[in-house]
């Protein structure tokens, strides 16, 4: 029980981090988040970030908050030992995938008062994106966000 309470507290503290990137780009901010997570929890994080060019700050901030919310949910509920994070630009779309090897869940059993998943969907809607959640009990959960690139990209 003490370990569960400690994990819950750490998840809540992770979730209470600043809503902004503190002057960092998304890649740097999430990588720092993963380092801190691995130092404080018995969880392995594998990340792959393949994005060239600038992402508008508002979109970066929403993706950062989405990542925080997903990690918080994983720490509180999933009992995962491994997390995969992928951020890629594919054609005219940004894709974020967060996969855990936790206990998964049935959507029908998600409490109506649970705001985490709903908040993540709303964040993606605000920036013109979509969010898909796939969860298989005893296998894990995958969250995939897709954001169309509608801003003018800078050429190097």
Secondary structure, 3 states (H helix, E strand, C coil): CHHHHHHHHHHHHHHCCCCCCCCCCHHHHHHHHHHHHHHHCCCEEEEEEECCCCCCHHHHHHHHHHHHHHHHHHHHHHCCCEEEEEEEEECCEEEEEEEECCCCCCHHHCCCCCCHHHHHHHHHHHCCEEEEEEEECCCEEEEEEEEECCCCCCCC
